Amino acid sequence: MRSMWKGAISFGLVNIPVQLYAATEERAVRFNQLHKVCHTPVKYRKFCPTCGVEVQAEEIVRGFAYDADRYVIVEDEDLAALPLPTLRTIEILSFVRLSEIDPLQFEKAYYIEPQERADKAYGLLHRALSETGRIGVAKVALRKKESLAAVRSSDKMLVLHLMHFPDEIRATTALRGTSQAPPPSETELRVAKQLIESLSVPFDPSAYRDEYREALLQRIEEKAAGERGAVRPQLPGDARVDDLLAALEASLQEVRKAGAAPVPVP
């Protein structure tokens, strides 16, 4: 893997030189956009309507619109000169328990690797986080913006999770949610809990796969081989609210017939 950032983790007076690697990758099937008539890939050109010419990448600068059709030009030198300690430092500000953070705040993840001669301090932080059950809440500047972040121990690595700032998370005040939901009956709640217990297992990420991507790739292979058949999937029928208890009980019976037993979740 290729390192995409080099800097240091800072907490207290301790500095650990590290580098970051993207921990995830996009595996979605990507399509090219083609002209329907001749199936030629469509080209997107950057065009300046004032000069009437196509603009090359080296001729494009970064502009911030501060008024109608008025821009401040921001150069790379302006960004590099910002008086931020987080430009080259993952600055840990405090330590909290992971359960205190709403998963809604998490964004992209990066593996943190120690640079040369930083292994001891890196290992110390990893072990200290593991044994205290804490994660570090930090700030770091990546991808032309400063982000809130979490530093946690995972297996033999430290992992950096970029997080949304509170003002980046939309309020739910305009959404109905449970505000108009009638309270369930004791029987409905009991059966729903039994169904949840019956389907509860220790989390194993390897047990899940992207079936949509697999089916799409299979269809692409069939079309490439000249096969034209298509199968429509069976769609589940609409569930009526009046049948909620019956649906819960039927679901519970199906799980029991399949031989699944409730498994305590740690």
N, C-alpha and C positions, 0 to 999 in steps of 0.2 A: 504493500500500500504506500501511497505517496502522502507525505506530511503536508497539511494545508495551512499550518500556523505554528510558529515557534515563539516561545516566551517563557513565563514562569508562573507557578502557583505561589501566591503570597498569603500567609496567615501569621499574624503577629509580626515578629521580626524574622521569620523563616521564609526563604525564597528557594523554590525548587524548579530548576530549569526543565521545561517540558516541551513537547510538541503534540499537536492534535491530528487525529485521523478520523475521517467520517466513519461512524459506526454502523450506518445503515445505507442501503442503496435502493433506488427505485427499480422495481422489477415489472412494472406495468408494460403491456404490449403497446408499442408506439406505432402510429401510422404516419405515412407521408400524405400530403394533400396533392391530388393529381387533377389535371384538367379533364373533365368528364368526357370530352370529345376524343382526345388522343392519348390520354393516360400519361401525359408528360408531367413531371413534378413541377408544381407552381413555385416561382421564385418571388421572394419578397425583397423589394428594394427600398432603401432609405432615400427619400427624395426631398429636396429643398424647393418649395414652391416659389420662394423669392428669387433664387438664382436660376431656377429652372434646370438644375443638374442633379444627377445621382450623387449622393454623398458617401465617401469612403469612411471606414471605421476610424482612421487616424484624423479625420477632419471633424469628428464629433466630440463635443465637450459637454460637461455636466452643468445643467442650469436649474436653479430653483426659482419658481414663479412667485414673486412677491407682490405682483400687481398684474392687471390685465396686459398680456403681451410684454411684460417687463421681467427680466431675469437677472439673477446674480450668478455669475459664472464661478463654480467651485472647482479648483484644480486639485490634483492629487497631493500637491504640496500643502494645500490648506488643510486637508484631512490629516496628513501626517504631523502637522504642527499643532493639532488640537491639544490643549493642556489636560489630557486625561491619563491617569495612571493605568487605566485598563487597556490601553492600546497594545501593550505587550505583556500584560499581567492579568492572570485570573485572580482577582483580589477577593479572598474569602472574608466576608464581613461578620458572619455569625454561623453557629451550628444549631441545627434543629433535627427533629425526627422526621423521617420521610412521610409518615402518616399525617403530618401536619400540613402538607402541601396538597392542594387540589390538583389531580392529574390534568385538569383542563389547562393548567399553566405550562405544562411541559411541551417543548417543541422538538428541535433536532438534537441528536445525541452524537458525541464524539468520544473516541478512545483517547485517553491521556497517556503518553509514553514518556518516561524520564529521558532526559538527554544524558550525555556522558558525565560521569562522576556525580550523578544525582540519585543513584539507585537507593542509597541508604535512607535519605530524607523522604524519597517517594514511598519506599516500603514502610517507613515509620508512619506516615500519614495514612496509608492504606490500612495498616493494622489498627491504628487508633480509631479510625472511622468504623471499621468492622466491629471492634470490641465495645465501642460505646453506643453503637446503633444510631449514630448521627450522620447527617450529610452537611456539607458546607454550602451555605448560601453565599453566592459570589456575584461579581459583576465583571464582564469582559466585553471588549469591543471586537466584533467579528463581522465580516461582510458589510462594512461601511455603516455599522450601527452598534450602539452599546446595548447589551442584553443582560437581563437578570439571568443567573445560572445556578445550577446545583452540581456540586462535586460529591460523588459517592463512590464507595468501594463495590466492586463487582468481580467475583472470582479472583483473578490475579491482576486485575487492572483497576485503575481509577477511571471513572467515566464522567464526562461533562455533559449535562443536559441544559441546553438553552431554554429559558423560560420567558413567558410573556410578562410584561409589567402589568400591574392591576388595571391601568387605564386602557390597555389593549384588549381586555376581555369585555365583551359586550354584556350589557345589563339584560336581565331576563324579565324586567318589569312589564314589558309589552306582551309577554307570552303567557298563555293560560296556565300551563303546568298542571299542578294538582289543586289550584285554587277553586275550581268548580267540580272537583271529583267528589261524588257522594261516598261516604265512608263504607268500606266493605263490611259484609256480615262476618261474624266470628267464624262461621263455617268456611266461607270463601278464603279468609285470611289463613285459617289453619291448613286447608288443602293446598293453597299457594305455597306456604312454607314447607309442607311435605314434599311438594314437587321440586322446590329448590334444593332441599336436602337430598332428594333422590338423584338429582343431576349434579351434585357437588363432588368434585374430585380435586386432588392436588393439581395445580396448574402445570401443564407440560406443553410448552410452545411447539414442540415437534409434532404434536398430534393435530395441528391445524395447517391447512394449506390453501392456496389461492385457487379454488376450483373454477372460478370465472376465467382466470388467465389460462388454466389448463384446457378448458373447453374451447376457448377462443383460438388457442394455438392449434388444437386438433382440427377445428373448422377450417383454419387457414391452410393446414396441410392437405385437407380433403379437397379444398377448392384448387390448390396448386396442382393436385393430381388429377383434376378434371371431374371430380365427383360433385354432383349438383343436389344431392338429397339434403333435406332439412327436416329436423324434428322439432316440433314445438314442445316446450317443457310444460308439464302439468303445473298449473297454478293453484295454490290453496284457495278454498272458497272463503268468502267473507264471513267472519265470525260476528254473530249478533251479540250485543251486550247482554241481552236476556239469557244467553246460553253460557255466560261466563263460568258459573259453577260447574255446569256439565262439561265444558271444555277442559277445565282444570282437572276434574275427576277422570275424564277419559285420558288425558295426558299422563296422569299418575299411573293409571292402569297399564298404559303402553310401556312406561318405563319399568314397571314391576314385571310385566310379561317378558321383557328383554333381559331380565335377570340382573338389572342394576340395583345395587344396594347403596344406601346412604354411606358416604365416606366422610369421616370427620376432616374438616379443612383446617390445617394449622393456622 
